[in-house]
Amino acid sequence: MNDCTRRDFLKAAGAGTASQAVRWRNWKALRPAPDGPLELYNLAKDISEGQNVAAEHPDVIARIEAYLKTAHTDSPSWPIKVEKNKVFKSNASI
């Protein structure tokens, strides 16, 4: 993602869960659960984030996944525990 002039990264944690969101160009990627797949929305065409287009844009998902691996540093001040076999529900709208 070196070619973008701006990217926004958000990581939220609470009640033992974590979610991630990245805004890059017209794209917004959202991971509602720590071990879950990314959802992808084209904000230029779908500002309400009603249609997850991740399957149609694996190249964008790959670039954002690579960025996310570098955008997080574990910290004892912000521990995140992933509970295996727990069902997470997503509300894709923020």
CORGI-V551899 format. One record per residue. N is the residue number from 1. RES is the residue in one letter. PSI is psi in whole degrees, -180 to 180 (none if undefined). OMEGA is omega in radians with two decimals (NA if undefined). NEAR is the number of other ideal C-beta (glycine too) atoms within 12 Angstrom. Layout:
BEGIN
{{N;RES;PSI;OMEGA;NEAR} {N;RES;PSI;OMEGA;NEAR}}
END
This chain:
BEGIN
{{1;M;24;-3.11;26} {2;N;-26;-3.02;10} {3;D;-3;3.14;10} {4;C;146;-3.13;18} {5;T;-22;-3.14;9} {6;R;140;2.99;11} {7;R;142;3.12;24} {8;D;138;-3.13;22} {9;F;134;3.11;26} {10;L;133;3.03;20} {11;K;125;-3.13;23} {12;A;138;3.12;19} {13;A;144;3.09;21} {14;G;146;3.10;13} {15;A;35;3.07;12} {16;G;10;3.13;16} {17;T;169;3.10;25} {18;A;149;3.01;27} {19;S;157;3.13;31} {20;Q;149;3.03;33} {21;A;141;3.10;31} {22;V;135;3.01;36} {23;R;125;-3.13;26} {24;W;121;-3.07;32} {25;R;-126;3.12;23} {26;N;4;-3.03;18} {27;W;146;2.92;34} {28;K;125;3.08;37} {29;A;140;-3.10;42} {30;L;130;3.03;34} {31;R;101;-3.06;33} {32;P;-18;-3.14;26} {33;A;147;-3.04;27} {34;P;-41;-3.11;25} {35;D;10;-3.07;20} {36;G;166;3.10;23} {37;P;161;3.04;22} {38;L;141;2.92;35} {39;E;150;-3.10;34} {40;L;133;-3.14;36} {41;Y;137;3.07;34} {42;N;100;-3.04;25} {43;L;-20;3.09;25} {44;A;-29;-3.11;12} {45;K;-18;-2.99;17} {46;D;72;-3.07;19} {47;I;-24;-3.13;14} {48;S;0;3.12;13} {49;E;50;-3.12;25} {50;G;-19;-3.08;14} {51;Q;112;3.09;19} {52;N;115;-3.08;26} {53;V;23;-3.11;27} {54;A;-42;-3.10;26} {55;A;-28;-3.12;14} {56;E;-10;-3.07;15} {57;H;63;-3.13;26} {58;P;-26;3.11;15} {59;D;-41;3.11;16} {60;V;-43;3.11;28} {61;I;-44;-3.12;27} {62;A;-42;3.14;17} {63;R;-42;-3.13;25} {64;I;-40;3.08;36} {65;E;-43;3.13;25} {66;A;-42;3.11;19} {67;Y;-44;-3.11;26} {68;L;-31;3.12;29} {69;K;-26;3.14;15} {70;T;-12;-3.01;15} {71;A;0;-3.09;21} {72;H;135;3.02;20} {73;T;125;3.11;13} {74;D;145;-3.14;12} {75;S;135;3.08;10} {76;P;-20;3.10;7} {77;S;-23;-3.12;8} {78;W;66;-3.11;15} {79;P;141;3.08;14} {80;I;121;-3.14;24} {81;K;126;3.13;16} {82;V;120;3.11;17} {83;E;120;-3.14;15} {84;K;147;3.10;11} {85;N;19;3.08;8} {86;K;139;3.14;15} {87;V;127;3.09;12} {88;F;136;3.08;21} {89;K;143;-3.07;11} {90;S;139;2.90;20} {91;N;101;-2.99;12} {92;A;-19;3.13;25} {93;S;139;3.08;17} {94;I;none;NA;20}}
END
